[in-house]
Amino acid sequence: MPAKGKTTMKTRALPIFVVASCVAIAAGVVCADFKKGYYSPDPLGSIQQAAPAALPPDAGYEVSSYPVPTLELAPGDGRQDVQIYCNTCHSPRYITMQPPLPAATWEAEVIKMNKAYGAGIPEDTSRKIVAYLQAHFTPENRKP
Ligand code: HEC
């Protein structure tokens, strides 16, 4: 009967396995190479960095003066005031960067710099600056 044959195989397999295991363990115990002492890792080697490449003799370089862009504002009354007062927070290029603006807008611009941004430019100088801007940067008189 196939069912009985299977049972016999199982019942034989266990003692064979147990005996084999015991033999293997005994052989391991007998043959193991026990050494008394302190186990430590191999001394670690050190990695050495390569020496930097020698610089070629002509590796020197020179620098010239830093290029500072200069802004040529149209000559006229008030130009110096613009260069002095409209230069503290930003470049006076902010003026030439704008499209031609109506006279009233330039006045409002100077008021804004004084009131909103705290430029603190004296009254009479502010008026001179407004006049200068109105004389050079409106759609009627703006030169490219
Ligand atoms: C106290 C600092 C300060 C001073 C001084 C100053 N500005 Fe300004 N200005 C600003 C600030 C802040 C802005 C806006 C910041 C930005 O957009 O980069 C600005 C922006 C501008 C702009 C761009 C348009 C706008 O309204 O944002 C113009 C044009 C300008 N300023 C003109 C002038 C003129 C003309 C003067 C001199 C009368 C002047 N500024 C002086 C602070 C100042």
Residues whose N, C-alpha, C, O or C-beta is under 5 A from the ligand:
A	BS01	HEC	Y85 C86 T88 C89 Y94 I95 V110 M113 Y117 G118 A119 I129
